[in-house]
Amino acid sequence: MTNAALYSDIAEHIVQLLQEWTKPWECPWAKDGSPGFPMNGARRKRCQGINVLHLWAVFGYHQYSSQLWLTYKQSQGFGGQVRA
């Protein structure tokens, strides 16, 4: 997948979530006391770029309790398995 296609898919996903789920001026991902930015759970580094917007949308939509994220390989390294 090209970068342009990836950005387009993420933008469409965010627009869809906004239309289904929240008002554009609300920030549900920050109301529960969670960190303002998604972070890599293994490295404790802030995510950057388009990943921030995408992970904010996923976090709010699914009402996750943590803003810590792992890659597939990092999850495996901790003994985890990714579920689809």
trRosetta pair geometry for C-beta under 8 A, 3 or more apart (Angstrom, degrees):
i j d omega theta_ij theta_ji phi_ij phi_ji
1 5 4.9 -122 -172 87 88 125
1 6 5.3 106 130 -60 119 90
1 9 7.9 -24 -173 -4 142 141
2 5 4.6 95 56 8 81 102
2 6 6.9 -144 95 -5 43 87
3 6 5.5 -56 -147 37 33 113
3 7 6.2 31 156 -17 68 106
4 7 5.9 -54 -146 38 29 109
4 8 6.2 31 154 -20 63 109
5 8 5.6 -55 -147 37 31 114
5 9 6.3 33 154 -20 65 105
6 9 5.8 -55 -149 35 30 111
6 10 6.4 26 155 -15 65 107
6 50 7.8 124 127 98 101 156
7 10 5.8 -56 -146 39 31 109
7 11 6.1 32 155 -20 66 108
7 50 6.0 -118 -113 -104 82 160
8 11 5.8 -54 -144 37 29 111
8 12 6.3 29 156 -18 63 107
9 12 5.8 -56 -148 37 28 111
9 13 6.3 30 153 -21 63 107
10 13 5.5 -54 -149 35 32 114
10 14 6.4 31 154 -19 66 104
10 50 5.6 91 98 169 164 121
10 53 7.0 98 157 93 119 110
10 54 4.9 -65 -147 -84 118 115
11 14 5.8 -54 -148 36 31 110
11 15 6.4 30 155 -17 65 106
12 15 5.8 -55 -147 38 31 111
12 16 6.2 34 154 -21 65 107
13 16 5.7 -54 -148 36 29 113
13 17 6.4 28 154 -18 64 106
13 54 7.1 45 83 -128 132 87
13 57 6.6 127 125 118 98 154
14 17 5.7 -54 -148 36 31 111
14 18 6.4 32 154 -19 65 105
14 53 6.0 -19 -91 156 147 109
14 54 7.1 -99 -62 -96 106 54
14 57 5.0 -122 -109 -76 77 153
15 18 5.7 -55 -148 36 31 112
15 19 6.4 29 155 -18 65 107
16 19 5.8 -59 -150 37 30 110
16 20 6.2 15 158 -10 66 113
17 20 5.9 -64 -142 44 29 103
17 21 5.2 -31 -180 26 68 127
17 22 7.4 6 144 22 83 97
17 57 4.9 133 52 -164 165 111
17 60 7.5 107 167 83 133 110
17 61 5.4 -84 -137 -76 123 124
18 21 6.9 -75 -110 52 14 83
18 22 6.2 -66 -132 64 54 79
18 24 5.8 34 -158 -83 127 79
21 60 7.3 133 132 126 139 107
21 61 6.0 -91 -93 -109 173 80
22 26 5.1 -121 -180 70 111 120
22 28 5.9 -126 -105 -12 146 122
22 60 6.8 -30 -28 151 148 139
23 26 4.8 85 63 -2 87 108
27 30 4.7 2 130 28 115 110
27 31 6.8 151 95 -38 72 87
28 31 5.5 -47 -144 14 43 120
28 32 7.9 31 173 -17 66 97
28 60 4.4 105 80 -140 109 113
29 34 6.6 -77 170 70 66 128
29 56 4.8 -116 -5 -156 168 81
29 59 4.9 69 -123 98 115 121
29 60 4.5 -82 -59 -62 88 98
29 67 7.4 90 178 -92 107 113
30 34 6.7 -119 -118 63 38 82
30 36 5.5 22 -109 -111 116 72
32 65 7.6 -103 129 -133 146 61
34 59 7.6 -159 111 175 161 135
34 65 7.4 -177 -84 179 122 40
34 66 6.9 172 -133 -131 119 24
34 67 5.0 128 166 -27 117 110
35 38 7.9 141 91 -84 110 20
35 39 6.4 5 89 -13 156 117
35 67 4.7 -122 57 52 97 143
37 46 4.8 9 124 -142 139 110
37 47 6.6 -166 166 42 95 79
37 52 6.3 -42 -146 -131 89 111
37 67 7.0 125 101 158 31 142
38 46 7.3 105 81 -158 51 63
38 47 4.3 -6 90 18 101 131
38 51 6.9 -115 74 137 137 93
38 52 6.0 -174 29 -123 104 57
38 55 3.9 8 -56 112 163 146
38 56 6.8 -125 -32 -56 109 64
38 59 6.9 -159 -83 -43 106 138
38 67 4.9 -136 -109 180 52 93
38 68 7.8 156 -163 -93 68 16
38 69 5.6 16 -180 -5 113 124
39 44 6.1 7 167 -149 127 41
39 45 6.5 161 -157 79 83 26
39 46 5.5 -53 -102 -98 78 44
39 47 6.5 -145 -96 -17 23 80
39 67 6.0 72 15 118 82 94
39 68 5.6 -31 75 -107 90 63
39 69 7.1 159 80 23 37 79
40 43 4.4 13 99 45 127 97
40 44 6.8 -78 78 -19 77 14
40 45 5.0 7 33 53 114 79
40 46 7.9 -51 3 11 80 2
40 47 6.6 127 -42 -68 77 78
40 68 7.5 24 145 -158 14 70
40 69 6.3 -57 -108 73 43 78
40 70 7.2 89 -162 -101 68 43
40 71 7.8 -3 -139 -22 106 87
40 74 7.7 -178 -173 -68 98 173
41 44 7.5 21 -156 -70 21 56
41 66 7.9 45 -92 146 120 130
41 68 3.6 80 -87 171 99 108
41 69 6.0 -179 -17 56 97 22
41 70 5.0 -51 45 -62 117 86
41 74 7.2 143 68 139 93 140
42 70 6.0 84 -26 -119 102 92
42 71 7.9 -57 12 21 133 85
42 74 4.5 -121 -30 -151 145 131
42 77 7.5 51 -112 73 142 134
42 78 7.7 -141 -91 -45 105 119
46 52 7.9 14 167 -91 95 111
47 51 4.4 -112 171 110 120 121
47 52 5.4 166 100 -75 102 69
47 55 6.0 73 63 15 166 151
47 69 6.8 20 -58 44 133 131
48 51 6.4 52 67 45 38 112
48 52 6.6 -20 -151 -35 14 107
49 52 6.7 155 72 2 30 93
50 53 5.8 -54 -161 38 51 109
50 54 6.0 46 146 -17 77 110
51 54 5.6 -61 -143 44 33 110
51 55 5.7 26 163 -15 71 112
52 55 6.2 -61 -141 41 22 103
52 56 6.2 27 157 -22 61 108
53 56 5.8 -54 -147 33 28 113
53 57 6.5 26 156 -18 62 106
54 57 5.9 -58 -154 35 30 110
54 58 6.4 24 153 -14 66 108
55 58 5.6 -51 -141 41 36 110
55 59 5.9 44 156 -25 67 107
55 67 7.5 92 144 -157 118 79
55 69 6.0 -82 -133 -47 137 152
56 59 5.7 -55 -146 36 27 115
56 60 6.3 19 160 -12 64 109
57 60 6.1 -60 -147 41 27 104
57 61 6.0 24 159 -19 65 113
58 61 5.9 -57 -139 39 27 110
58 62 6.1 0 170 5 64 114
58 64 7.6 22 127 -6 79 128
59 62 6.9 -77 -146 49 16 90
59 64 5.1 -84 -142 42 65 112
59 67 6.1 12 -119 -105 150 74
60 63 7.1 18 -171 -75 31 50
64 67 7.7 133 100 -74 117 43
70 74 4.1 -138 -167 92 98 118
70 75 4.6 128 113 -59 133 80
70 78 7.2 -79 -132 12 161 132
70 80 7.4 91 82 56 156 148
71 74 4.6 96 49 6 77 103
71 75 7.0 -137 92 -7 41 86
72 75 5.7 -55 -154 33 30 114
72 76 6.6 29 151 -17 64 104
72 82 5.6 -54 -122 -24 85 145
73 76 5.6 -51 -149 36 36 113
73 77 6.4 42 151 -25 65 104
74 77 5.4 -52 -151 32 34 117
74 78 6.7 23 154 -10 65 105
75 78 6.1 -65 -154 41 31 102
75 80 4.0 -82 -179 79 84 118
75 81 7.1 147 141 -79 116 10
75 82 5.6 92 93 -55 162 89
76 79 7.6 53 -176 -71 34 12
76 80 6.6 -97 -73 64 26 67
76 81 7.4 56 -95 -92 69 52
